């Protein structure tokens, strides 16, 4: 058991190390983005929503075709991939990489690797459910897709994408400031109250 844990820990460390090497040129940008996403300054959430709103307003105004939108997105990613490692040290002016920065960068890479592992684990669980309980799998998948199709029909696709992107960008800050735990706890208490009231009535 301990040997299996050691292998798993070594594999995790190896994956984190590989990701650090791949993202080394993006280090300063990732640390800056991390500060913004975790709301280290009180105006960061407003700036995030403002930037997303401007981006989606431009998309709405220009109304590009799907092919144009995909081409422009991939082109922006290619330009960023080429220019960021060259320009980031000059823009951020960080000739030295401090121990604190390296530690935070290591933590971020560790979190990204763990997130990737979690997603792969969920994917494997879905396929395991398909093998073990095909009826439950079928009903769950069909129900989720029907709900998603209904929501997509009720809300404009660009606005829905805007809401999803905004929520995803705000999640790290909400988590960092304990808001998710707080409101999840409140919701849990309310559900428990409702269940107790229902039991009393019965």
The 8 nearest C-alpha neighbors of each residue, nearest first, counted from 0:
[[1, 3, 2, 4, 5, 6, 7, 8],
 [2, 0, 4, 3, 5, 6, 7, 8],
 [1, 3, 5, 0, 4, 6, 7, 8],
 [2, 4, 6, 0, 1, 5, 7, 8],
 [5, 3, 1, 7, 2, 6, 8, 0],
 [6, 4, 2, 8, 7, 3, 9, 1],
 [7, 5, 9, 3, 4, 8, 10, 2],
 [6, 8, 4, 10, 5, 9, 11, 3],
 [9, 7, 11, 5, 10, 6, 4, 12],
 [10, 8, 12, 6, 11, 7, 5, 13],
 [9, 11, 13, 7, 8, 12, 6, 14],
 [10, 12, 8, 14, 13, 9, 7, 15],
 [13, 11, 9, 15, 10, 14, 16, 8],
 [12, 14, 10, 16, 11, 15, 9, 17],
 [15, 13, 17, 11, 16, 12, 10, 18],
 [16, 14, 12, 18, 13, 17, 109, 108],
 [15, 17, 13, 19, 14, 18, 12, 20],
 [18, 16, 14, 20, 19, 15, 13, 21],
 [17, 19, 21, 15, 20, 16, 22, 14],
 [20, 18, 16, 22, 17, 21, 23, 15],
 [19, 21, 17, 23, 18, 22, 16, 24],
 [20, 22, 18, 19, 23, 17, 24, 25],
 [23, 21, 19, 25, 24, 20, 18, 26],
 [22, 24, 26, 20, 25, 19, 21, 84],
 [25, 23, 84, 22, 26, 83, 21, 27],
 [26, 24, 22, 28, 23, 27, 84, 29],
 [25, 27, 23, 29, 28, 24, 30, 22],
 [28, 26, 30, 29, 25, 31, 87, 91],
 [27, 29, 31, 25, 30, 26, 32, 87],
 [30, 28, 32, 26, 31, 27, 33, 25],
 [29, 31, 33, 27, 32, 28, 26, 34],
 [32, 30, 28, 34, 33, 29, 27, 35],
 [33, 31, 29, 35, 34, 30, 36, 28],
 [32, 34, 30, 36, 31, 35, 29, 37],
 [35, 33, 31, 37, 32, 39, 36, 38],
 [34, 36, 32, 38, 33, 37, 43, 39],
 [35, 37, 33, 38, 172, 34, 171, 32],
 [36, 38, 172, 34, 35, 171, 39, 33],
 [39, 37, 35, 40, 43, 172, 36, 34],
 [38, 40, 34, 37, 35, 41, 43, 36],
 [39, 41, 38, 42, 43, 35, 34, 44],
 [40, 42, 43, 38, 39, 44, 45, 35],
 [41, 43, 45, 40, 44, 46, 38, 39],
 [42, 44, 46, 38, 45, 41, 35, 40],
 [45, 43, 47, 46, 42, 48, 38, 169],
 [44, 46, 48, 47, 43, 42, 49, 41],
 [45, 47, 49, 43, 44, 48, 50, 42],
 [48, 46, 44, 50, 49, 45, 43, 51],
 [47, 49, 51, 45, 50, 46, 52, 44],
 [48, 50, 46, 52, 47, 51, 45, 53],
 [51, 49, 53, 47, 52, 48, 46, 54],
 [50, 52, 54, 48, 53, 49, 55, 47],
 [53, 51, 49, 55, 50, 54, 56, 48],
 [52, 54, 56, 50, 51, 55, 49, 57],
 [55, 53, 51, 57, 52, 56, 50, 58],
 [54, 56, 58, 52, 57, 53, 59, 51],
 [57, 55, 59, 53, 58, 54, 52, 60],
 [58, 56, 60, 54, 55, 59, 61, 53],
 [57, 59, 55, 61, 56, 60, 62, 54],
 [60, 58, 56, 62, 57, 61, 55, 157],
 [59, 61, 57, 58, 62, 56, 55, 63],
 [60, 62, 58, 63, 59, 57, 56, 64],
 [63, 61, 59, 60, 58, 64, 57, 68],
 [64, 62, 61, 68, 67, 65, 58, 66],
 [63, 65, 67, 66, 68, 62, 69, 61],
 [64, 66, 68, 67, 69, 63, 70, 62],
 [67, 65, 69, 68, 64, 70, 63, 71],
 [68, 66, 70, 64, 65, 69, 63, 71],
 [67, 69, 65, 71, 66, 70, 63, 64],
 [68, 70, 72, 66, 67, 71, 65, 73],
 [71, 69, 67, 73, 72, 68, 74, 66],
 [70, 72, 74, 68, 69, 73, 67, 75],
 [73, 71, 69, 75, 74, 70, 68, 76],
 [74, 72, 76, 70, 75, 71, 77, 69],
 [73, 75, 71, 77, 72, 76, 70, 78],
 [76, 74, 78, 72, 73, 77, 79, 71],
 [77, 75, 73, 79, 74, 78, 80, 72],
 [78, 76, 80, 74, 79, 75, 73, 81],
 [79, 77, 75, 81, 80, 76, 82, 74],
 [78, 80, 76, 82, 83, 81, 77, 75],
 [81, 79, 77, 78, 82, 83, 76, 84],
 [80, 82, 78, 79, 83, 77, 84, 85],
 [83, 81, 79, 85, 84, 78, 80, 86],
 [82, 84, 86, 79, 87, 85, 80, 81],
 [85, 83, 24, 87, 82, 86, 25, 81],
 [86, 84, 82, 83, 87, 88, 81, 89],
 [85, 87, 83, 89, 88, 84, 82, 90],
 [86, 88, 90, 83, 89, 84, 91, 85],
 [89, 87, 91, 92, 90, 93, 86, 94],
 [90, 88, 92, 86, 87, 91, 93, 85],
 [91, 89, 87, 92, 88, 86, 93, 27],
 [92, 90, 88, 93, 89, 87, 27, 28],
 [93, 91, 89, 88, 90, 94, 87, 95],
 [92, 94, 95, 91, 88, 96, 89, 27],
 [93, 95, 92, 96, 88, 89, 91, 97],
 [96, 94, 93, 97, 92, 88, 98, 100],
 [95, 97, 100, 101, 98, 94, 93, 99],
 [98, 96, 100, 99, 95, 101, 102, 93],
 [99, 97, 101, 100, 102, 96, 103, 95],
 [98, 100, 102, 97, 101, 103, 96, 104],
 [101, 99, 103, 97, 102, 98, 104, 96],
 [102, 100, 104, 98, 99, 103, 105, 97],
 [101, 103, 105, 99, 104, 100, 98, 106],
 [102, 104, 106, 100, 105, 101, 107, 99],
 [105, 103, 101, 107, 102, 106, 100, 108],
 [104, 106, 102, 108, 103, 107, 101, 109],
 [107, 105, 109, 103, 104, 108, 110, 102],
 [106, 108, 110, 104, 109, 105, 111, 103],
 [109, 107, 111, 105, 110, 106, 15, 112],
 [110, 108, 106, 112, 107, 111, 15, 105],
 [109, 111, 113, 107, 108, 112, 114, 106],
 [112, 110, 114, 108, 109, 113, 115, 107],
 [111, 113, 115, 109, 114, 110, 108, 116],
 [114, 112, 116, 110, 115, 111, 117, 109],
 [115, 113, 117, 111, 116, 112, 110, 118],
 [114, 116, 112, 118, 113, 117, 111, 119],
 [117, 115, 113, 119, 114, 118, 120, 112],
 [118, 116, 120, 114, 115, 119, 113, 121],
 [117, 119, 121, 115, 120, 116, 122, 114],
 [118, 120, 122, 116, 117, 121, 123, 115],
 [121, 119, 117, 123, 118, 122, 116, 124],
 [122, 120, 124, 118, 123, 119, 117, 125],
 [121, 123, 119, 125, 120, 124, 118, 126],
 [122, 124, 120, 126, 125, 121, 127, 119],
 [125, 123, 127, 121, 126, 122, 128, 120],
 [124, 126, 128, 122, 123, 127, 121, 129],
 [127, 125, 129, 123, 128, 124, 130, 122],
 [126, 128, 124, 130, 129, 125, 123, 131],
 [129, 127, 125, 131, 126, 132, 130, 136],
 [130, 128, 133, 126, 136, 127, 132, 131],
 [129, 131, 127, 128, 132, 133, 126, 136],
 [130, 132, 128, 129, 127, 133, 126, 136],
 [133, 131, 128, 135, 134, 129, 130, 136],
 [132, 134, 129, 136, 135, 137, 130, 131],
 [135, 133, 137, 136, 132, 138, 129, 139],
 [136, 134, 138, 132, 137, 133, 139, 128],
 [137, 135, 133, 139, 129, 134, 138, 128],
 [136, 138, 134, 140, 135, 139, 133, 141],
 [137, 139, 135, 141, 136, 140, 142, 134],
 [140, 138, 142, 136, 137, 141, 135, 143],
 [139, 141, 143, 137, 142, 138, 136, 144],
 [140, 142, 144, 138, 143, 139, 137, 145],
 [143, 141, 145, 139, 140, 144, 138, 146],
 [144, 142, 146, 140, 145, 141, 147, 139],
 [143, 145, 147, 141, 146, 142, 148, 140],
 [144, 146, 148, 142, 147, 143, 141, 149],
 [147, 145, 149, 143, 144, 148, 150, 142],
 [148, 146, 144, 150, 149, 145, 151, 143],
 [147, 149, 151, 145, 146, 150, 144, 152],
 [148, 150, 152, 146, 151, 147, 145, 153],
 [151, 149, 147, 153, 152, 148, 146, 154],
 [152, 150, 148, 149, 154, 153, 147, 156],
 [151, 153, 149, 150, 154, 148, 155, 156],
 [152, 154, 150, 151, 149, 155, 148, 156],
 [155, 153, 151, 152, 150, 159, 156, 158],
 [154, 156, 158, 157, 159, 153, 151, 152],
 [157, 155, 159, 158, 160, 154, 151, 152],
 [158, 156, 160, 159, 155, 161, 59, 55],
 [157, 159, 161, 155, 160, 156, 162, 154],
 [158, 160, 156, 162, 161, 157, 155, 154],
 [161, 159, 157, 163, 158, 162, 164, 156],
 [160, 162, 158, 164, 159, 163, 165, 157],
 [161, 163, 159, 165, 160, 164, 166, 158],
 [162, 164, 160, 166, 165, 161, 167, 159],
 [165, 163, 167, 161, 166, 162, 160, 168],
 [166, 164, 162, 168, 163, 167, 161, 169],
 [165, 167, 169, 163, 168, 164, 170, 162],
 [168, 166, 164, 170, 169, 165, 163, 171],
 [169, 167, 165, 166, 170, 164, 36, 171],
 [168, 170, 166, 167, 172, 171, 173, 165],
 [169, 171, 173, 167, 172, 168, 174, 166],
 [172, 170, 174, 173, 37, 169, 36, 175],
 [173, 171, 37, 175, 174, 38, 170, 169],
 [172, 174, 170, 178, 176, 171, 175, 179],
 [173, 175, 171, 177, 172, 176, 179, 170],
 [176, 174, 172, 173, 177, 171, 37, 178],
 [175, 177, 173, 174, 178, 172, 37, 179],
 [178, 176, 174, 180, 175, 179, 181, 173],
 [177, 179, 181, 173, 180, 176, 174, 182],
 [178, 180, 182, 181, 174, 177, 183, 173],
 [181, 179, 183, 177, 178, 182, 184, 174],
 [180, 182, 178, 184, 179, 183, 177, 185],
 [183, 181, 185, 184, 179, 180, 178, 186],
 [182, 184, 186, 180, 185, 181, 179, 187],
 [183, 185, 187, 181, 182, 186, 180, 188],
 [184, 186, 182, 188, 187, 183, 189, 181],
 [187, 185, 183, 189, 184, 188, 182, 190],
 [188, 186, 184, 190, 185, 189, 183, 191],
 [189, 187, 191, 185, 186, 190, 192, 184],
 [188, 190, 192, 186, 191, 187, 185, 193],
 [189, 191, 193, 187, 192, 188, 186, 194],
 [190, 192, 194, 188, 189, 193, 195, 187],
 [193, 191, 189, 195, 190, 194, 196, 188],
 [192, 194, 190, 196, 191, 195, 197, 189],
 [193, 195, 197, 191, 192, 196, 190, 198],
 [196, 194, 198, 192, 197, 193, 191, 199],
 [197, 195, 193, 199, 198, 194, 192, 200],
 [196, 198, 194, 200, 195, 199, 193, 201],
 [197, 199, 195, 201, 196, 200, 194, 193],
 [200, 198, 196, 201, 197, 195, 194, 193],
 [199, 201, 197, 198, 196, 195, 194, 193],
 [200, 198, 199, 197, 196, 195, 194, 193]]
